[in-house]
């Protein structure tokens, strides 16, 4: 059996753990196994850059963050367009797959990666996708790997800010990763006791945000913590078209929405408002225990799907059980926070504001 493997898109803490789960399962159930590890995501498959991996390569990597294969971004919207060197990306990937005589290609990545995986399936390749992203926005699975590890880091960042905010009577904004969805900001905000949580799915009214801060001041609370997704958007901007919004952002004097909010708070409340951006720290470090277990299970389930020759699936986690979800049913779909969902209602009942 010949298996190709690649990790595409942004890295996260548990990619190695997931690959280990796949290989250990195959190695324990297949007599003749060869693993081809493609370097730097789809770029390795396009240009035939790979190395043959042994079981030893997957030993001791359960707790190691990042990816032993390297990663890169190959945007799906450009996958059909020839590169600057004129290479037909899809043809090259198919050609290298066939040249090596692969039985299956295991692809680890997020939404864009998944769409390309589904395209390769449509082109006749045997593929299995494993859902990786700290954003937790892949449709069809309850959770993606990397999500809970990133929550821990984001929570720790906000925890650290709490003490300095209280000491200096300030408003602090912690900007959490998440351009399109707010799962990470939502969980981190709740887990660290943030007072205001702003996410893309619930456009905020700056007047409501300011009112929330003043209410805390009037009740004797001398500081406020905001957990703000990098994709948070005001009600005003949410009414703009994508083109109009992009143009407005390009002209903005602020590096991100958090700095704009900080300026508006200072103007209205007369307090210092500081911004902290943990940034790529949220992707780094060792995976937490939850992700190690999750990836071991997802990897094992992926290995079994390959043994069963049941290709063209994403291996997800649904109601605590691994499940094979056909790629055509989940690729290209986004899992967003429901603004009227039970979790949001419960959090609002605590007195936490979403600025709406």
Buried (B, 14 or more C-beta within 10 A) or exposed (E): BBBBBBBBBBBBBBBBBBBBBBBBBBBEEBEEBBBBBBBBBBBBBBBBBBEEBEBEBBEEBBBBBBBBBBBBBBEBEEBEEEBEEEEBBBEBBBBBBEEBEBBBBBBBBBBBBBBBBBBBBEEEBBBBBBBBBBBBBBBBBBBBBBBBBBBBBBBBBBBBBBEEBBEEEBBBBBBBBBEBBBBBBBBBBBBBBBBBBBBBBBBBBBEBBBBBBBBBBEEEEEBBBBBBBBBBBBBEBEEBEEEEBEEEBEEEEEEBBBBBBBBBBBEBBEBBBBBBBBEEBBBBBBBBEBBBBBBBBBBBBBBBBBBEEEBBBBBBBEEEEBBBBBBEEBBEBEBBBEBEEEEBEEBEEEEBBBBB
